Amino acid sequence: MVWRETDIMDERLRFVVECLAGDETMTQLCADFGVSRKIGYKWLGRYREFGPEGLHDRPRAPLNHGRATAVDLVERIVAAKEAHPLWGPKKIM
């Protein structure tokens, strides 16, 4: 017997299709697929909002860095360092 290969996206899409069919409860469907109900509802919500493309994994990295130095301040610091190469951080600040 040959094993049928599937990828993650096919399984998620199959999960959503079976969920929308309404033949089984979310709890039973999640148990059949081996995922938690929280994940099942997340996949269903993403499918409803974005379609099949919403089932892809999202990047975990933040889109912005809260403690990043402002661009204008970086430009002023670089300009001061270029104008005075012997100055250190204490003198520039």
Short mmCIF file of the C-alpha atoms (twelve columns), coordinates in Angstrom:
data_MODEL
# 
_entry.id   MODEL 
# 
loop_
_atom_site.group_PDB 
_atom_site.id 
_atom_site.type_symbol 
_atom_site.label_atom_id 
_atom_site.label_alt_id 
_atom_site.label_comp_id 
_atom_site.label_asym_id 
_atom_site.label_seq_id 
_atom_site.Cartn_x 
_atom_site.Cartn_y 
_atom_site.Cartn_z 
_atom_site.pdbx_PDB_model_num 
ATOM 1  C CA . MET A 1  0.000   0.000  0.000  1 
ATOM 2  C CA . VAL A 2  1.370   3.401  -0.985 1 
ATOM 3  C CA . TRP A 3  1.147   6.304  1.436  1 
ATOM 4  C CA . ARG A 4  -0.541  9.371  0.063  1 
ATOM 5  C CA . GLU A 5  1.569   12.482 0.588  1 
ATOM 6  C CA . THR A 6  -0.185  15.685 1.593  1 
ATOM 7  C CA . ASP A 7  1.161   19.029 2.601  1 
ATOM 8  C CA . ILE A 8  0.054   21.291 5.420  1 
ATOM 9  C CA . MET A 9  -1.998  23.592 3.215  1 
ATOM 10 C CA . ASP A 10 -3.983  20.695 1.737  1 
ATOM 11 C CA . GLU A 11 -4.800  19.412 5.211  1 
ATOM 12 C CA . ARG A 12 -5.863  22.842 6.454  1 
ATOM 13 C CA . LEU A 13 -8.052  23.374 3.408  1 
ATOM 14 C CA . ARG A 14 -9.587  19.921 3.857  1 
ATOM 15 C CA . PHE A 15 -10.261 20.811 7.508  1 
ATOM 16 C CA . VAL A 16 -12.048 24.030 6.523  1 
ATOM 17 C CA . VAL A 17 -14.095 22.309 3.799  1 
ATOM 18 C CA . GLU A 18 -15.236 19.604 6.211  1 
ATOM 19 C CA . CYS A 19 -15.993 22.245 8.843  1 
ATOM 20 C CA . LEU A 20 -18.106 24.291 6.439  1 
ATOM 21 C CA . ALA A 21 -19.951 21.138 5.365  1 
ATOM 22 C CA . GLY A 22 -21.310 20.947 8.910  1 
ATOM 23 C CA . ASP A 23 -21.423 17.162 9.166  1 
ATOM 24 C CA . GLU A 24 -19.334 17.041 12.351 1 
ATOM 25 C CA . THR A 25 -18.923 19.309 15.339 1 
ATOM 26 C CA . MET A 26 -15.833 21.475 15.648 1 
ATOM 27 C CA . THR A 27 -14.682 19.398 18.626 1 
ATOM 28 C CA . GLN A 28 -14.906 16.120 16.711 1 
ATOM 29 C CA . LEU A 29 -13.307 17.592 13.614 1 
ATOM 30 C CA . CYS A 30 -10.385 19.007 15.601 1 
ATOM 31 C CA . ALA A 31 -9.893  15.648 17.303 1 
ATOM 32 C CA . ASP A 32 -9.862  13.902 13.909 1 
ATOM 33 C CA . PHE A 33 -7.207  16.291 12.582 1 
ATOM 34 C CA . GLY A 34 -5.195  16.291 15.808 1 
ATOM 35 C CA . VAL A 35 -5.399  20.031 16.500 1 
ATOM 36 C CA . SER A 36 -6.870  22.059 19.327 1 
ATOM 37 C CA . ARG A 37 -10.226 23.799 18.979 1 
ATOM 38 C CA . LYS A 38 -8.439  27.147 19.259 1 
ATOM 39 C CA . ILE A 39 -6.377  26.312 16.156 1 
ATOM 40 C CA . GLY A 40 -9.481  25.037 14.359 1 
ATOM 41 C CA . TYR A 41 -11.355 28.278 14.959 1 
ATOM 42 C CA . LYS A 42 -8.261  30.281 13.965 1 
ATOM 43 C CA . TRP A 43 -8.016  28.465 10.614 1 
ATOM 44 C CA . LEU A 44 -11.738 28.865 9.988  1 
ATOM 45 C CA . GLY A 45 -11.621 32.590 10.788 1 
ATOM 46 C CA . ARG A 46 -8.618  33.166 8.555  1 
ATOM 47 C CA . TYR A 47 -10.305 31.279 5.720  1 
ATOM 48 C CA . ARG A 48 -13.460 33.366 6.051  1 
ATOM 49 C CA . GLU A 49 -11.464 36.604 6.123  1 
ATOM 50 C CA . PHE A 50 -8.737  35.936 3.538  1 
ATOM 51 C CA . GLY A 51 -9.805  32.819 1.626  1 
ATOM 52 C CA . PRO A 52 -7.360  29.961 0.989  1 
ATOM 53 C CA . GLU A 53 -4.383  32.341 1.220  1 
ATOM 54 C CA . GLY A 54 -5.261  32.984 4.864  1 
ATOM 55 C CA . LEU A 55 -4.326  29.411 5.768  1 
ATOM 56 C CA . HIS A 56 -0.603  30.042 5.213  1 
ATOM 57 C CA . ASP A 57 1.560   30.487 8.298  1 
ATOM 58 C CA . ARG A 58 2.149   34.114 9.180  1 
ATOM 59 C CA . PRO A 59 5.588   35.466 10.041 1 
ATOM 60 C CA . ARG A 60 6.215   35.695 13.763 1 
ATOM 61 C CA . ALA A 61 8.593   38.654 13.619 1 
ATOM 62 C CA . PRO A 62 7.111   41.997 14.656 1 
ATOM 63 C CA . LEU A 63 6.498   44.536 11.915 1 
ATOM 64 C CA . ASN A 64 8.063   47.326 13.929 1 
ATOM 65 C CA . HIS A 65 10.547  47.549 16.762 1 
ATOM 66 C CA . GLY A 66 9.265   49.574 19.697 1 
ATOM 67 C CA . ARG A 67 12.679  50.573 20.996 1 
ATOM 68 C CA . ALA A 68 14.245  51.469 17.638 1 
ATOM 69 C CA . THR A 69 15.982  54.830 17.364 1 
ATOM 70 C CA . ALA A 70 14.163  57.374 15.223 1 
ATOM 71 C CA . VAL A 71 15.543  57.783 11.695 1 
ATOM 72 C CA . ASP A 72 16.145  61.539 12.011 1 
ATOM 73 C CA . LEU A 73 18.123  61.029 15.234 1 
ATOM 74 C CA . VAL A 74 20.271  58.344 13.588 1 
ATOM 75 C CA . GLU A 75 20.976  60.680 10.672 1 
ATOM 76 C CA . ARG A 76 22.030  63.484 13.044 1 
ATOM 77 C CA . ILE A 77 24.314  61.135 15.002 1 
ATOM 78 C CA . VAL A 78 25.944  59.831 11.812 1 
ATOM 79 C CA . ALA A 79 26.416  63.377 10.520 1 
ATOM 80 C CA . ALA A 80 28.029  64.440 13.822 1 
ATOM 81 C CA . LYS A 81 30.345  61.412 13.756 1 
ATOM 82 C CA . GLU A 82 31.364  62.123 10.153 1 
ATOM 83 C CA . ALA A 83 32.017  65.780 10.981 1 
ATOM 84 C CA . HIS A 84 34.026  64.880 14.109 1 
ATOM 85 C CA . PRO A 85 35.573  61.404 13.688 1 
ATOM 86 C CA . LEU A 86 37.484  61.580 16.986 1 
ATOM 87 C CA . TRP A 87 34.390  62.263 19.096 1 
ATOM 88 C CA . GLY A 88 32.951  59.351 21.055 1 
ATOM 89 C CA . PRO A 89 29.371  58.637 22.130 1 
ATOM 90 C CA . LYS A 90 29.491  60.839 25.249 1 
ATOM 91 C CA . LYS A 91 30.601  63.897 23.319 1 
ATOM 92 C CA . ILE A 92 28.124  63.351 20.479 1 
ATOM 93 C CA . MET A 93 25.197  63.058 22.866 1 
# 
